[in-house]
Amino acid sequence: MSDYIVSARKYRPTNFNSVVGQSALTTTLKNAIATGKLAHAYLFCGPRGVGKTTSARIFAKTINCLTPNESGEACDHCESCVAFNEGRSYNIHELDAASNNSVDDIRELIDQVQIPPQVGRYKVFIIDEVHMLSQAAFNAFLKTLEEPPAHAIFILATTEKHKILPTILSRCQIYDFNRMEVGDTVRHLQHVADQEGIQYEEAALNVIARKADGGMRDALSIFDQVASFTGGNITYQATIDNLNVLDYDYYFAVTDHLLKGEIPESMMKLNEILSKGFEGGHFMSGLAAHFRDLLVSRDAQTLPLLEVAETVRQQYAEQAQRCSPRFLYRALKLCNDCDMAYRAAPNKRLLVELTLIQVAQILQEDEAVGSGRRPKKCLLPIFQLAPTTAVSAAQHRQVQPSAAPQVSSAMPSGTVPASPASSPLPSAGGQSSPAALQPSASTPAANAQPSAGAYASAQSQFNRSRLQTVSLTRRSQATQAQNADASANEATAAGLAGQQSPVTPAEKRHEPFTLEQLRYQWLRFANELPPKQGAESGRLKIMLPELKENCLVEAMVENSAAANYLRQVLPALTQYLRQGLRNDDIVVNFVVNTAVNVKPRAFSPREIYQEMLKKNEAFRQLAVNLRLEVL
């Protein structure tokens, strides 16, 4: 039992070839040794557990080897190598700067530098955690570090390079060690497991490597922990139980629910995760990483960025095909916003739940469309409405006459416009209200089309009504009231359908309209264009159409190319205006603006000075006499 050595010490590399994940640095050091171009000071910096001190020891051992082999490695048989392996070499001195950081410790080190080596060519001084030295110790070390004896080589190791004085950095060759990649860590763990006779699953080693976060020492420590827990049979399930990490299956299941819009199921899965002791912020970070892995799984070019086991790659590839890039982009943005706001949120669970609701509604059809380019930021109802409401709404759409006035999308759902031809309709209470549904006889025909102000008011009312989401704890009284309103709307629609007479397609409409109504319908058409016609939409929005005689609508464009470009949407625009303004005589024409408007440009001080010299002779004489110049 006393002879047991942890894997991080037992399998510590003894030569450059056995160093994992730092091939570029080890090759550079081997070439420097082979060519004899050794610097007097090196700085090894990087995260913890990536091989800084190990590489420094191998470097010190190799440069003092008496008979190096052909590959530039130490022989492990000469007197210097044997002394180093047995820990009794006087040519290598290690100083822990975390506990020996005073000026006296550095002065003692400087005294040892003056003594030449007994065996070998160099004395190597390895100072670990050098950033812990005090300011006075750094200053005392400067002169010796800059001009040491020919036999002295300093190797400084640190995890925080930014804490070291610039004067120290300028005297060293700096080597930045990288974090261990997951693949390299997994291969080294497989080698250790094979040497120790431990059975393992590759997915379990992948979890250990990701948990280590790029540190080989941490990975080996976790490996020993899991091996003790499982009794030498490292399985995936035992690993996640021992390390208390979230399984891939949780993220796959949550993503499936979100893709289907199943918000209640997502809430229950979140509750299961929280009940196991995981923080909501940890879950959101893992979900964001899962979305990132799905994103890189969609393209073969980015597939190498997916650092998971081969057994899990197929699951990522299958789910990635069901996720659109737009869904993944917006989901990553929402998860990142939640992660940043998590610490400051007073109700952290509610923040996570709201984020899941927003992600689940990305693929749902957003009915509250604003400018036609992107949906408004609102939460849709979580649960479906009552069946009676849906049936009445469908019946309401079916009973509309084919040529009846179209209800503007800016009006609240369920509102029926009044028509001069319509008869009194029953109110919600069962009584007729002709005054409320029939226009006055004195009302001119032009007022049948609402003004822009009325449309704006209706639009505001529509937005407020659509933004009201269905509560999770809806009371039965609210449900009954909604069913009553749906029945009233159904009755109103049925009455309208029974009283209005259909209009034949041959009848043409000639209702008058105002310039404000024309521009309002023009802007509505521009807003409702699809995103792929964004250029046409932008041009139409900045135009101000003019109403001429005989219902001729003219819009000025800057050149003939723009006119030809906009004529692609001319038929659709004409039909839209005729339908919205109820006038089939409307004709739209794009007119090229032939007026040449040359905007006066701003003159520089030198140009103003030259113009004044040309136009004012007295000023020119004054400038010559005084030798004026404009800088």
PyMOL commands that set and color helices and strands:
alter all, ss='L'
color gray80, all
select helices_A, chain A and resi 7-10+16-18+23-35+52-63+79-85+103-113+130-132+135-146+161-163+166-169+182-196+202-212+216-230+236-243+248-260+263-275+280-297+303-305+310-320+325-341+348-360+387-398+434-437+445-448+452-466+476-499+515-527+531-541+549-551+560-581+605-615+617-626
alter helices_A, ss='H'
color red, helices_A
select strands_A, chain A and resi 41-45+92-96+123-128+152-158+173-176+199-200+233-234+546-547+552-557+587-592
alter strands_A, ss='S'
color yellow, strands_A
deselect
rebuild
show_as cartoon
